[in-house]
Amino acid sequence: MIPRFWKKSSPPAQPLGPVVIYHHIAKTGGTSLRKVVQANYKGKALLELYGPYRNSVVWYERYYHSLSPARKAAIQCIAAHSAHYIIPVLDRPFRVFTLLRDPVDRVISLYYFSQRLAQKGRGKGADIGRFLAARGWSLEDIYLHAERGDIHGAQDPLLAPFFNGQTRAILGPHTDTSAIPFLPGVAPPLETPLRHALDILDRYYELGITEAYAESVHHFARVFGWQRVFVTHVNRTRKRPPAHAFPSEILHLIRAYNQLDTTLHAYARRYLNEHLASPWVDATL
């Protein structure tokens, strides 16, 4: 019997078993969770598709349909930063899971991580770091330029992760996120993307939050039947100041320009609490 939460697309000629999709959103503690995923899905059961230029439904459609029936049947979990782009492609029941993070802390981590990657010279994060370094922009400068109207979503796509980046990630396979403007709060042009993102989470996702990482891992383990569970943290951004080291006005500015992500994070926090046997209590509230 297939659990009630699995979402089904058009049935294939020979029905395949359910598959779990790990949507690994950058800078949410996802590398630690990836280790847990690797421990629970061995060999051909795990299909990891990390790599550049894979954030498109077209790429996933071509790749997935190039697999043999036997290879498809062996897959139990698909994991990648862009793994959710396979949602419109799958011909089998599926469920997505991900971690969401408080956007202020995530943006700070992203800024310093992109600087580190720029020094190593690889990936989209390196492109972001080089873009900022070439202009000599601090984290505050990004939002001050947004306040003056100097930067825009479609014209400055490298800066999009600093403006509701988690919402953009969720929406990626379903809508043109380049049309989402860099605006504070939930201005009218942001209302539709917010509703759409919440609907996608409600339909497809099991949710955890970075701030309750251990509880999130145990929730995923219970839902998906994982036998190996551990909560070791890896790949934390070094040499980055904590949020409380920034002036309050900068933190408020970051929060204002990431209000959609703040709403999604609050939704995920409520979702996790509702699904935990012992609700997690946020000591910062």
Backbone torsions as a table, in degrees:
resi	resn	phi	psi	omega
1	MET	NA	130.6	179.5
2	ILE	-81.9	129.5	178.2
3	PRO	-54.4	150.0	-173.4
4	ARG	-62.5	-23.1	-174.1
5	PHE	-82.7	-9.4	-178.8
6	TRP	-69.3	132.2	178.5
7	LYS	-92.2	135.5	-175.8
8	LYS	-114.8	141.0	171.9
9	SER	-104.5	-162.7	-178.2
10	SER	-60.9	133.5	-176.7
11	PRO	-68.2	136.2	177.1
12	PRO	-76.5	172.6	179.3
13	ALA	-60.8	-41.9	174.9
14	GLN	-119.7	105.2	-173.3
15	PRO	-55.9	135.4	178.0
16	LEU	-99.8	159.8	-179.8
17	GLY	-73.9	168.6	179.9
18	PRO	-62.5	150.7	176.9
19	VAL	-130.0	143.8	177.0
20	VAL	-99.6	134.9	179.9
21	ILE	-113.2	119.0	175.9
22	TYR	-95.3	103.5	175.0
23	HIS	-85.7	101.0	-175.3
24	HIS	-89.1	92.6	178.5
25	ILE	-75.8	130.1	-175.6
26	ALA	-60.4	142.1	174.4
27	LYS	62.2	41.9	174.7
28	THR	-123.9	9.8	-173.2
29	GLY	88.8	15.5	-173.0
30	GLY	-71.1	-24.6	178.8
31	THR	-67.4	-36.7	175.5
32	SER	-62.8	-44.1	180.0
33	LEU	-66.9	-32.4	177.3
34	ARG	-59.1	-37.9	178.2
35	LYS	-62.2	-38.2	178.2
36	VAL	-67.2	-42.1	178.0
37	VAL	-59.3	-46.4	-178.9
38	GLN	-63.0	-30.8	179.8
39	ALA	-73.9	-21.7	-174.9
40	ASN	-105.0	-13.8	177.6
41	TYR	-127.5	109.3	-173.1
42	LYS	-105.2	153.6	175.0
43	GLY	58.6	-133.4	-176.2
44	LYS	-75.2	-7.0	176.9
45	ALA	-66.6	-26.4	-179.1
46	LEU	-108.5	124.2	175.0
47	LEU	-112.0	105.2	178.3
48	GLU	-98.9	128.2	-175.5
49	LEU	-125.6	42.0	175.8
50	TYR	-70.1	143.5	178.9
51	GLY	149.6	163.1	-178.7
52	PRO	-74.4	162.0	171.4
53	TYR	62.9	28.2	179.6
54	ARG	-114.6	8.0	-177.6
55	ASN	-89.4	62.0	174.7
56	SER	-151.2	145.5	176.9
57	VAL	-64.0	-35.6	-179.1
58	VAL	-61.0	-44.5	179.7
59	TRP	-61.2	-46.3	-178.3
60	TYR	-66.6	-36.4	178.7
61	GLU	-63.2	-46.7	179.9
62	ARG	-64.6	-42.9	-177.6
63	TYR	-66.9	-49.5	-174.6
64	TYR	-62.7	-42.4	-178.0
65	HIS	-78.4	-5.7	172.8
66	SER	-84.6	-12.2	-178.1
67	LEU	-77.4	148.4	176.9
68	SER	-71.9	156.5	176.9
69	PRO	-54.9	-39.0	179.9
70	ALA	-65.9	-39.9	179.7
71	ARG	-67.0	-42.3	177.3
72	LYS	-59.2	-45.1	-175.7
73	ALA	-64.3	-26.7	-178.2
74	ALA	-77.7	-19.6	-173.9
75	ILE	-73.1	126.6	173.9
76	GLN	-112.8	-23.7	-179.2
77	CYS	-146.4	136.8	174.6
78	ILE	-117.5	126.8	-174.6
79	ALA	-131.1	134.5	176.0
80	ALA	-180.0	164.6	171.6
81	HIS	-60.7	-30.9	-176.1
82	SER	-109.9	15.5	-172.3
83	ALA	-58.8	-28.9	-178.3
84	HIS	-68.4	-11.7	176.1
85	TYR	-68.3	-9.8	177.5
86	ILE	-84.4	-7.6	-177.8
87	ILE	-52.8	-49.7	-178.4
88	PRO	-71.6	-8.3	-172.6
89	VAL	-98.8	-31.0	-168.6
90	LEU	-63.6	143.0	178.8
91	ASP	-113.0	34.6	-175.7
92	ARG	-154.3	162.9	176.0
93	PRO	-61.7	146.0	-180.0
94	PHE	-151.6	163.4	171.4
95	ARG	-146.3	135.2	-179.8
96	VAL	-99.0	147.0	170.4
97	PHE	-137.0	151.8	-179.1
98	THR	-160.5	165.3	171.0
99	LEU	-105.9	140.7	169.9
100	LEU	-115.4	150.4	-174.2
101	ARG	-127.5	149.6	174.1
102	ASP	-52.9	125.6	-170.1
103	PRO	-65.3	-30.3	179.5
104	VAL	-64.2	-49.2	-180.0
105	ASP	-64.7	-37.6	-179.5
106	ARG	-66.9	-42.3	-179.4
107	VAL	-63.4	-41.2	178.0
108	ILE	-62.0	-45.3	178.4
109	SER	-62.1	-42.2	-180.0
110	LEU	-61.9	-41.9	-178.1
111	TYR	-60.3	-49.1	-176.4
112	TYR	-75.4	-30.9	176.5
113	PHE	-66.6	-40.1	179.2
114	SER	-65.0	-34.3	175.6
115	GLN	-63.4	-42.6	179.6
116	ARG	-65.0	-41.6	179.2
117	LEU	-66.9	-35.1	178.9
118	ALA	-60.7	-34.8	178.0
119	GLN	-69.4	-32.1	178.7
120	LYS	-86.3	-22.5	173.4
121	GLY	75.7	41.2	178.6
122	ARG	-142.1	147.1	170.8
123	GLY	79.3	172.1	179.3
124	LYS	-61.3	-36.6	178.1
125	GLY	-58.9	-36.4	177.1
126	ALA	-65.9	-38.4	177.2
127	ASP	-62.4	-40.9	177.1
128	ILE	-62.9	-46.6	-179.5
129	GLY	-60.8	-41.7	178.9
130	ARG	-67.4	-38.1	178.0
131	PHE	-59.2	-46.5	-178.6
132	LEU	-70.5	-41.3	-179.0
133	ALA	-64.6	-38.5	-179.2
134	ALA	-62.9	-27.2	179.9
135	ARG	-99.8	-5.6	-178.9
136	GLY	65.4	32.8	-175.3
137	TRP	-87.4	130.9	167.9
138	SER	-80.7	174.1	176.0
139	LEU	-60.1	-41.4	179.0
140	GLU	-60.9	-38.0	-177.4
141	ASP	-59.6	-35.4	-179.9
142	ILE	-56.1	-45.9	-175.1
143	TYR	-81.6	-27.7	174.8
144	LEU	-67.4	-37.7	176.3
145	HIS	-67.4	-35.9	175.9
146	ALA	-64.6	-39.7	178.4
147	GLU	-60.8	-35.9	-179.1
148	ARG	-84.5	-5.1	-179.5
149	GLY	77.8	22.0	-176.8
150	ASP	-83.5	-16.6	-178.3
151	ILE	-127.9	150.1	-175.3
152	HIS	-142.1	153.0	-175.1
153	GLY	-56.3	-55.5	-175.7
154	ALA	-68.0	-32.6	-176.4
155	GLN	-84.3	-23.3	-175.9
156	ASP	-128.8	64.6	-174.3
157	PRO	-64.3	-25.3	179.9
158	LEU	-65.9	-23.0	-179.6
159	LEU	-90.1	-6.8	-176.7
160	ALA	-55.7	-36.3	179.5
161	PRO	-60.9	-17.9	178.9
162	PHE	-87.3	-3.0	-178.0
163	PHE	-127.0	91.3	-178.4
164	ASN	57.0	47.0	-175.4
165	GLY	-62.1	-34.9	180.0
166	GLN	-71.4	-37.8	175.9
167	THR	-62.5	-43.5	178.1
168	ARG	-61.2	-39.7	179.7
169	ALA	-63.4	-45.2	179.5
170	ILE	-60.9	-41.3	-175.1
171	LEU	-78.9	-14.7	-169.5
172	GLY	-44.5	-50.9	-177.6
173	PRO	-75.7	-8.1	-167.3
174	HIS	-113.2	-17.0	-177.2
175	THR	-158.7	167.6	178.6
176	ASP	-82.9	99.8	-176.0
177	THR	-75.1	-14.8	178.1
178	SER	-66.7	-17.6	179.3
179	ALA	-83.0	-7.7	179.6
180	ILE	-77.7	120.0	-175.1
181	PRO	-76.0	161.6	173.5
182	PHE	-87.4	89.5	-177.4
183	LEU	-131.3	152.3	178.3
184	PRO	-82.6	162.1	175.7
185	GLY	65.0	-151.1	174.3
186	VAL	-119.5	65.7	177.6
187	ALA	-61.3	157.5	-177.1
188	PRO	-46.7	-41.4	179.4
189	PRO	-66.2	-13.3	-178.8
190	LEU	-98.2	-9.4	-175.9
191	GLU	-65.5	-43.7	-178.8
192	THR	-65.5	-47.7	175.8
193	PRO	-57.8	-36.9	179.5
194	LEU	-64.5	-48.3	179.4
195	ARG	-60.5	-41.3	-179.1
196	HIS	-63.6	-44.9	-179.4
197	ALA	-63.2	-42.6	179.0
198	LEU	-63.8	-38.0	178.3
199	ASP	-65.3	-40.1	178.6
200	ILE	-64.5	-44.0	177.4
201	LEU	-60.0	-43.8	-177.7
202	ASP	-64.9	-35.9	-175.6
203	ARG	-81.1	-37.6	-165.5
204	TYR	-118.6	-20.8	-161.8
205	TYR	-109.6	140.4	157.5
206	GLU	-94.2	135.1	-169.4
207	LEU	-121.1	143.2	168.3
208	GLY	-134.3	173.8	177.4
209	ILE	-131.2	148.1	-177.5
210	THR	-60.1	-38.1	-176.1
211	GLU	-68.5	-18.6	174.2
212	ALA	-122.9	56.4	-173.0
213	TYR	-60.6	-49.1	-178.1
214	ALA	-60.0	-45.3	179.5
215	GLU	-63.7	-37.0	179.6
216	SER	-65.4	-44.4	179.3
217	VAL	-61.4	-43.0	179.5
218	HIS	-66.4	-33.9	175.8
219	HIS	-64.5	-48.1	179.0
220	PHE	-61.2	-40.1	-179.7
221	ALA	-61.4	-40.6	179.7
222	ARG	-67.4	-41.7	-177.4
223	VAL	-68.2	-42.4	-172.0
224	PHE	-101.7	0.5	176.3
225	GLY	74.8	30.1	178.6
226	TRP	-68.5	139.2	178.6
227	GLN	-98.5	-27.8	-178.7
228	ARG	-105.5	115.4	-176.6
229	VAL	-131.3	125.4	175.2
230	PHE	-148.8	158.7	-170.4
231	VAL	-126.2	31.9	176.3
232	THR	-68.2	135.4	179.0
233	HIS	-96.1	135.4	177.6
234	VAL	-133.0	162.7	172.9
235	ASN	61.9	32.9	175.4
236	ARG	-73.5	143.2	-179.2
237	THR	-70.7	118.2	-179.6
238	ARG	-85.9	161.4	174.8
239	LYS	56.6	40.7	173.7
240	ARG	-121.1	137.8	-179.9
241	PRO	-72.2	149.5	174.9
242	PRO	-71.5	163.7	-177.2
243	ALA	-57.9	-38.0	-175.7
244	HIS	-69.4	-8.8	177.5
245	ALA	-80.7	-12.1	-179.4
246	PHE	-91.8	147.5	174.6
247	PRO	-57.8	145.9	-175.6
248	SER	-60.3	-32.6	-178.5
249	GLU	-67.1	-31.9	176.7
250	ILE	-69.7	-42.6	178.9
251	LEU	-62.6	-40.1	178.1
252	HIS	-64.8	-36.6	179.6
253	LEU	-67.1	-44.5	177.1
254	ILE	-59.9	-45.7	-179.2
255	ARG	-61.1	-41.8	-178.1
256	ALA	-61.8	-39.5	-177.9
257	TYR	-86.3	3.7	177.0
258	ASN	-131.3	39.5	-175.8
259	GLN	-71.0	-31.2	176.3
260	LEU	-65.1	-43.8	177.7
261	ASP	-64.0	-36.0	177.0
262	THR	-62.2	-40.2	179.2
263	THR	-67.2	-43.4	178.8
264	LEU	-64.7	-39.7	179.0
265	HIS	-63.3	-42.3	177.6
266	ALA	-64.0	-38.3	177.0
267	TYR	-61.9	-45.1	180.0
268	ALA	-64.9	-38.1	178.6
269	ARG	-63.1	-43.7	177.5
270	ARG	-65.3	-42.2	-179.7
271	TYR	-58.7	-47.8	-178.8
272	LEU	-61.6	-45.0	-179.6
273	ASN	-61.6	-37.8	-179.6
274	GLU	-68.4	-23.4	-175.7
275	HIS	-105.3	0.3	176.5
276	LEU	-90.7	143.1	175.2
277	ALA	-63.4	-39.8	176.5
278	SER	-120.2	105.0	-175.3
279	PRO	-53.6	138.8	176.3
280	TRP	-78.2	138.7	-179.9
281	VAL	-111.5	122.7	178.9
282	ASP	-80.9	109.7	-176.5
283	ALA	-69.7	-14.4	-179.1
284	THR	-83.9	-11.6	-177.0
285	LEU	-81.0	NA	NA
